[in-house]
Every structure is written in C-alpha cells, then in structure tokens.
C-alpha cells in the first residue's frame, strides 16, 4: 500500500494541480460506506475542481493484485486499467459515479470504459 501511495503522490506533485491521486484506502471506504464515508476527502486535499483533469484511484483487488480506475473530469469517463484484463469491480461505475456527481454535479452521466 505505502509504495503505491508514495508513487501516486509523486505523480500528483508533478501534475501542477491537474491530477488528484487518491490513496489506496479510498476505494475500500467508498465501497463500504458510499459517498458519506469519503465526502471530506476532496476538501481536505484542497482539490481545485476547475483545474483538475484526472483523478487516479488505485484498486487493491482481493489483496493480491493492483488495478487503476481513472476519472477523466472533462469527458465524464470512468476508465479501468488492469494488466490481467480482469472485469472491473462490481460497484466501480456506481460508486465512482456517486462520488463524482456529489462532488461535481453537472447532470451528465459518468460512463465506464475498460481500456
């Protein structure tokens, strides 16, 4: 977990506010408790929604494999990347859509694409 978090923090620091990299605990909290469980994360991180282009969400699947969800803030796409070409987690589209609609309500659907 800490290696992944450190790497993502380095990416975020180099992005000049255009990429927000969540830590490895975000997904677990979002799945377990919905938006209510993570509603303070963006405020605490000082996210500037007008500048943001991408959100990266590391997914530790079954405690043995890492995948990545990415939210393209401008196109409203939810992207899923997995080197094993596995199916996205069951609640990925629903939970990330719930989070994004609460944080950045625009009335556009957030759609999942598997790349």
Secondary structure in CASP SS format (residue, H / E / C, confidence):
PFRMAT SS
TARGET T0000
AUTHOR 0000-0000-0000
METHOD secondary structure of the structure
MODEL  1
X C 1.00
X H 1.00
X H 1.00
X H 1.00
X H 1.00
X H 1.00
X H 1.00
X H 1.00
X H 1.00
X H 1.00
X H 1.00
X H 1.00
X H 1.00
X H 1.00
X C 1.00
X C 1.00
X C 1.00
X C 1.00
X E 1.00
X E 1.00
X E 1.00
X C 1.00
X C 1.00
X C 1.00
X C 1.00
X H 1.00
X H 1.00
X H 1.00
X H 1.00
X H 1.00
X H 1.00
X H 1.00
X H 1.00
X C 1.00
X H 1.00
X H 1.00
X H 1.00
X H 1.00
X C 1.00
X C 1.00
X H 1.00
X H 1.00
X H 1.00
X H 1.00
X H 1.00
X C 1.00
X C 1.00
X C 1.00
X C 1.00
X C 1.00
X C 1.00
X C 1.00
X C 1.00
X E 1.00
X E 1.00
X E 1.00
X E 1.00
X E 1.00
X E 1.00
X E 1.00
X E 1.00
X C 1.00
X C 1.00
X C 1.00
X E 1.00
X E 1.00
X E 1.00
X E 1.00
X E 1.00
X E 1.00
X E 1.00
X E 1.00
X C 1.00
X C 1.00
X C 1.00
X C 1.00
X E 1.00
X E 1.00
X E 1.00
X E 1.00
X E 1.00
X C 1.00
X C 1.00
X C 1.00
X C 1.00
X C 1.00
X C 1.00
X C 1.00
X C 1.00
X C 1.00
X C 1.00
X H 1.00
X H 1.00
X H 1.00
X H 1.00
X H 1.00
X H 1.00
X H 1.00
X H 1.00
X H 1.00
X H 1.00
X H 1.00
X H 1.00
X C 1.00
X C 1.00
X C 1.00
X C 1.00
X C 1.00
X C 1.00
X C 1.00
X E 1.00
X E 1.00
X E 1.00
X E 1.00
X C 1.00
END
